[in-house]
Amino acid sequence: MNLTNHNPAHLRKFLQSWMINTLAVLVAVYVLPGLHFQGDSLWTPFVASLVLGILNAFVRPIMMLMALPLLIFTLGLFTLIINACLLYLVHWLMGVHFQIDNFWWALLGAVVISVVSVLLNILTGSGNTRIQVHRHSPPPDRPGGNGPVIDV
């Protein structure tokens, strides 16, 4: 995003993505007992989701490239480990403000954040996730019968 040219559409998309990530982090902290916000600051969830977004934008692509053989071998499931590492890195960077009890809670937190983010992106129509339902009329009847046709 070019900071010298303020495009309202880019700003709106950034803020919408940030709010979705913040809600996803809040859901993970509320649902999982191994994730905690310390203190009474209302800014902590916003800062945690902003740090996670920055890490996802800059560190995650490097980690994905380095782990490409594992990603191929596990058919993409290693992405969950990468997401957990990034969430644990947020815990490390934020110190006492955002606590994760151990790596397994980070893994579960990454799964919850991913699922909630995808659902909220679908509901709001943001992101790259699109669901389309097309109804087609049935094909017209062919002359000579209604059974299956096998060409040899």
N, C-alpha and C positions, 0 to 999 in steps of 0.2 A: 504494500500500500504506500503510495507516494504521500508523504506528509506535507509537502508544499501545496498540493492540489487537493483541497478538502472536498471530496465527493460525498454528498449526504447518503447516497445508496451504500457506499462502502462502510461509512460510519454506522449506519443502521444495521447492516449485516454483521459487523464486528460486535456491536452491542447485543444483538439478538443471540449470536453464538456464545458470547460471554455469559449472558443470563441463563442460557440452556445448560452450559457447563457448570455454572454455579448451582443451579437447581439439582443437577445430577450429583454433584459433590455433596450437597446437603442431604439428598436422599440416601446416599451411601453412608454418611455419618450417622443419620438417624436409624437406618436399618441394621447396620453392622456394629456390634459392640466393641470391635477392635480398632475403630477409627474414632478420634476425638478432636474436638476443637477446645482449646484451653482459653480461658479468659472470657470476658463479657463483650469483647469488641464485635460489632456487627460487620466490620470490614474483613474479618478473618476468612469467611467463606469466599468472598469476592477476590481477595488476594490469592488464596489457595487456587481457585479456578483460573485466575490470570496467570499465575506461575505455571500451572499445568498446561495452559494453552500455549505459553511461550516455549516450554519444553517440547510440546508436541509439534510446534512449528519448526524448531531449529535442531533439537537433539534427536527426536524420533526418526527423521529420515536417515540420519547417519547410522543409528542403531539398526534400522531396517536393512540398510545396505550391508552393514557388517554381518548381520545375521541371515543374509539371503539364503545360504545353503540350508540352515535350520528351518527357515520359513518354508522352503520348498519341500524339505523332507517331512515336515509335520503338517503340510497342506495349509499353512497359515496359522495354525494354533499357537505357534511360538509368539505371535503378536500379543497374546494375553500376557506372556512373561515380560515382554518389552513394556507394555502398558503398566504392569505392576511395578517394574523397575522405575519408570517415570513417576508414578505416584509415590513410591518410596523416596525418590529424590526430592519431591515436593516436601515430604515430611522432614527430610534432612535439612533442606534449605530454610524452612520456616521455623525450625527449632521447636520451642515449647508450644507454639501457637497451634500447630497441627500435628497430632500424635497418631502413629500407627503402631500397634503392639508388636507385630512381626511381619515377615514377608507374606505369610499366608493370608493375613488380613488385607495386605496390599493387593494380593491377587484377587481376592473376593471383591474388594473395593473397585478394582479396575473393571471387573466383569459388570458390577452393578452400574458404575458410571457409564460404561459403554452401552448397556442395554437402555438405560434411562435416556441417554443422549440420542440414541437412534429413535426411540419412541417419540421424544419431544421434537426431533427434527421432522419426523413424519407428520406429527400433528400440526406443526407450525408451517410446514412446507419449505423449510429452510434446508440448507445443506445440499448434498448431492443425492439424497435418498428420495426416490419418487416411486409411488405406487399408482399404477394405472390399471383400470379394469375395462376391457373391451368385450362387448358382446357382438358376436357375429351371427348372422342368420345361418341356419343349417343349409348345407349344399343341396342343390335341386336333385330330385330323383333322376337317376340315370335310366335310360331305356334298356330293357333287358333284365331287370331284376334289381332287388335291393340288397343283395348279399355282397360280401367283400369280393373285390376283384384282385386277382394275383396275375400280374403280367410276367411271362417267362420268356 
